[in-house]
Amino acid sequence: MKNTLFISDLDGTLLKNDKTLSSYSIKTLNDLIDMGLNFTYATARSYYSAYKIIKPLNLTLPVLHYNGTIISSPSDGSPLYTHKFSTEDINIIKDIFCRYSLYPLVYSVIGGYEKVLWQVSKETSGVKAYLNDRKDDPRLEPVTNRDDIYQGEIFYFTCIGEKGELIKAHKALTEISSINSILIKDLYRDEYWLELVPAGASKGASAGLMKNNYGFTRLVVFGDAMNYFSAFKSADLSYAVSNADDNLKAVASGVIGSNESDAVAKFLWEYMKKNENSD
């Protein structure tokens, strides 16, 4: 067990459908961490968004955010490793967004601080919901000019809207080898997220980096959506929750219970009992 790294997704996997972490999962995971379980998470969320939910967990290993684009300290979110877009890629993305009249949320490091920039008055209903959920978020940086959202060291883009509005841009962006374009349905609302990260950034790549840099010999992951596909392919063992995308289940080592039934925590408890004396 001491040489195995366990990484779980949050939304739809470790979290319940109401975006909370159950008291059972909190106690079980903390007990397992105290017993020596090497556990962390990888999510599309930012550190700010994830920490509000995950803070009861006594995590000691780095945490993965923005689909693996940033590996952060679990205590304060300070970046330990960051993938960033090149100027050439940013210009390509700008052109495609303009072509399809998309107004993204742009995630950037400016003056040493993480910021989320967007153009005021161009918000979709999904972006408005995103901003409303984060009213006190210190990262938020509204701008009035379209070009002003593309500043600083950009590492992540998000467009939120209907699938039909996003699919053409997604198809165009998938043709650019240096850009990883992900189109995924929102778990909580009837809309889609188009997420862009540098090609070298993925949950799988960052999970592998964690495994190698910290001297682990085995990687075990848990997830529910196709943005975990790369992590499933790079892991030694991968488990999909029963509510997961069928395509992810097809490449999983196994299928466990649902996120609503605390499946990850229950699985890890049983796994720990069976393997507590193994490597």
Buried (B, 14 or more C-beta within 10 A) or exposed (E): BEEBBBBBBBBBBBBBEEBEBBEEBBEBBBBBBEEEBBBBBBBBBBBBBBBEBBEEBEBEBBBBBBBBBBBBBBEEBEBEBBBBBEEEBBEBBBEBBEEBEBBBBBBBBEEEEBBBBBBEEBBBEBBEBBBEEBEEBEBBBBBEEEEEBBBBEBBBBBBBBEEEBBBEBBEBBEEBEEBBBBBBEBBEEEBBBBBBBBBEBBBBBBBBBBBEEEEBEBBBBBBBBBBBBBBBEBBBBBBBBBBBBEEBBEEBEEBBBBBBBBBBBBBBBEBBEEEEEEE
